[in-house]
Amino acid sequence: SVPDASRPAQTRKGILMAATVSYDDVEVGTELPAQTFQISRATLVKYAGASGDFNIIHWNERTAKAVGLPNVIAHGMCTMAHAGRVVTDWVGDPGAVLEYGVRFSAPVPVEDDDTGTTLTVGGRVEEKLDNRRVAVVLEATALGATVLSKARAIVQLA
């Protein structure tokens, strides 16, 4: 998309930012569009290859269950990345996310079937900060459990 020429360009460390959400159009409580993500065993294989995290609990069901897990589980950082997409898709520019952190509160078990597990993520603006920034909180659930807690991002808006 083309930046709105009526607004001055925002920069961060000399890089042009293209956030499409205006600070003036956002209020505390503004909801970010919720999204669902299917996490399958194939997703785990792809993530392991990209990240280099080949921990056996992410691909071997027998071992995962032997150490007390309900099944093979998704990588925590993979879950975090999917949740972060709710913010980046909303703001229109991944570079507009200035800070992002979560606590992993429950594992995301992934069945060995064609659909895997559905991760549902929503968010809302929790606070308007100075310099056209907002704090966004996220809620992420899978199989009826909250899987991320204290999920929060600081986002630079247009």
C-alpha positions in Angstrom: 0.0 0.0 0.0 1.0 3.6 -0.6 1.6 5.7 2.5 -0.8 8.6 3.0 1.0 11.7 1.7 -1.0 14.0 4.0 0.8 12.6 7.1 4.5 13.0 7.6 6.5 9.9 7.1 7.4 8.0 10.3 10.9 6.8 10.6 12.7 4.5 13.1 16.5 4.5 12.9 16.3 6.0 9.5 13.9 3.4 8.0 10.6 4.5 6.5 7.7 3.0 8.3 4.4 2.3 6.7 2.0 1.7 9.6 -1.5 2.0 8.2 -3.3 2.5 11.5 -3.5 6.1 12.7 -3.0 6.9 16.4 -5.8 9.4 16.1 -8.3 6.7 15.0 -7.5 4.3 17.9 -8.9 4.4 21.5 -8.2 2.2 24.5 -10.3 -0.9 24.0 -10.0 -0.9 20.2 -10.2 -4.6 19.2 -7.7 -6.0 16.7 -9.3 -8.5 14.3 -9.0 -12.0 15.8 -7.4 -14.7 13.7 -7.1 -18.5 13.8 -4.0 -20.4 12.7 -3.9 -24.2 12.0 -0.8 -25.7 13.5 -0.1 -29.1 12.1 2.8 -31.6 12.4 3.9 -30.2 9.0 4.0 -26.7 10.5 6.3 -28.0 13.2 8.6 -29.6 10.7 8.8 -26.4 8.8 9.4 -24.3 11.9 12.1 -26.7 13.1 13.9 -26.4 9.8 13.7 -22.6 9.8 14.7 -22.2 13.5 17.1 -25.1 14.0 15.1 -26.2 17.0 14.8 -30.0 16.5 14.0 -30.8 20.2 12.5 -34.3 20.2 9.3 -33.1 22.0 8.3 -31.3 18.9 8.3 -34.3 16.6 8.3 -37.6 18.6 5.0 -38.4 20.3 6.4 -41.3 22.3 9.1 -39.2 23.9 6.7 -36.2 24.4 4.3 -38.4 26.3 7.1 -40.1 28.3 8.2 -36.7 29.7 4.6 -35.9 30.8 3.3 -33.9 27.8 -0.1 -34.7 26.3 1.4 -35.1 22.8 4.0 -33.5 20.6 3.8 -29.8 21.3 4.3 -26.7 19.1 7.5 -24.7 19.6 6.8 -21.8 22.0 8.4 -19.3 19.6 6.3 -20.6 16.8 3.1 -20.0 18.9 4.5 -16.5 19.8 5.2 -15.7 16.1 1.7 -16.7 15.0 0.2 -14.5 17.8 2.4 -11.6 16.7 0.9 -11.8 13.2 -2.3 -10.4 14.7 -0.5 -7.2 15.6 1.6 -7.0 12.3 -1.4 -7.7 10.1 -3.4 -5.0 12.0 -0.8 -2.3 11.9 0.4 -3.0 8.4 4.1 -3.0 9.1 6.1 -5.5 11.1 8.7 -2.8 11.7 6.1 -0.8 13.7 6.3 -3.4 16.5 8.8 -1.8 18.9 8.5 -4.4 21.7 6.9 -7.8 22.0 6.9 -10.3 24.8 4.9 -13.2 26.2 4.9 -15.8 28.9 4.2 -19.4 27.8 1.3 -20.5 30.1 0.3 -23.9 28.5 1.7 -26.1 25.7 0.0 -26.4 22.3 -0.4 -30.1 21.7 -0.5 -31.1 18.0 -2.3 -34.2 16.9 -1.0 -36.4 14.1 -3.9 -35.8 11.8 -4.7 -33.6 8.8 -5.9 -30.6 10.7 -3.6 -30.3 13.8 -4.6 -27.7 16.4 -6.4 -24.4 16.0 -4.7 -21.5 17.7 -7.0 -18.5 18.2 -5.6 -15.1 18.8 -7.3 -11.8 19.5 -6.1 -8.5 20.9 -7.0 -5.0 22.0 -5.4 -1.6 22.6 -4.7 -1.5 26.3 -3.1 1.9 26.6 -2.3 5.0 24.4 1.3 6.1 25.0 3.3 9.1 24.0 4.9 9.6 20.6 2.0 7.9 18.7 2.6 4.6 20.3 0.1 2.1 21.8 0.3 -0.9 24.1 -1.6 -3.9 22.7 -2.5 -7.0 24.7 -3.1 -10.4 23.1 -5.1 -13.4 24.1 -4.1 -16.8 22.6 -6.0 -20.0 23.2 -5.8 -23.6 21.9 -7.9 -26.6 22.8 -9.7 -24.4 25.4 -6.6 -23.4 27.3 -4.9 -20.0 27.4 -1.5 -20.7 25.9 0.2 -17.2 26.2 -0.1 -14.9 29.2 1.2 -11.4 29.6 1.3 -11.1 25.8 2.0 -7.5 25.1 3.3 -5.4 22.2 4.3 -1.7 21.9 3.3 -0.5 18.5 4.3 2.7 16.6 1.3 4.1 14.8 1.0 6.6 11.9 
